[in-house]
């Protein structure tokens, strides 16, 4: 899911502390925030935009293309249902610790209504020089700079580190897609890879993965047929067996999800796998000639 500057953004939970702060940052960067939702403050204005009682009301009275949630975990399912039933086709769920059953229900509702979901537990989306949605440091010029390298990351902090290394190496990003670190997410690494492969503004892609799950192996299957070069960094190479890692998605099952299995699958597909994030610049220069 690549966010564009002309898209109208609805902020669910706009009046909370995090919603207020990041709405202001998004607006200052160029994101077209058109409205917010808080049933208790409907009819007021916040961050210079109208606050509605529901996403349905916001769609009827203001209209929007994408909704982003600054919502507590137990409120995510109801807020997502509100947005999807209102006709929202793109939903970004930043919240972590959302109950798995609620996530499954949200994704089922989204599929039934033709909506795309990023997250939960995502840091958001960035199109450098245009807009961002979420809580990424988009305004930091040493981290995000307009360019032609797409970045996909399960981790917001590791994704930012890769972007920093890209800028230091003289590259910029066409788009950053934070897919989220939970075991069940709406947009997978493969989904994001397909979108960046089709994006005319992207010449190469960097995947930032981690141990657990099978998303990187699935992405490797698609990468094998790509003409655009793909570089990857997988976190967790030194993690001890049986050790619980930070993200809920970092769960290893059998031979799938291990560092070795991910690296082997990616390298077999022709992807350059980095030992450290600092190697991303030289690897891209070599891949792009």
Secondary structure, 3 states (H helix, E strand, C coil): CCCCCCCEEEEECCCCHHHHHHHHHHHHHCCEEEEEECHHHCCCEECCEEEECCHHHHHHHCCCCEEEECCCHHHHHHHHHHHHHCCCCEEEECCCCCCHHHHHHHHHHHHHCCCEEEECCCCEEEECCCEEEECCCCCCCCCCCEEEEEEEECCHHHHHHHHHHHHHCCCCEEEEEECCCCCCCCCCHHHHHHHHHHCCCCCEEEEEEECCCCHHHHHHHHHCCCCCEEEEEEECCCCCCCCCCCCCCCCCECCECCHHHHHHHHHHCCCEEECCHHHHHHHHHHHHC
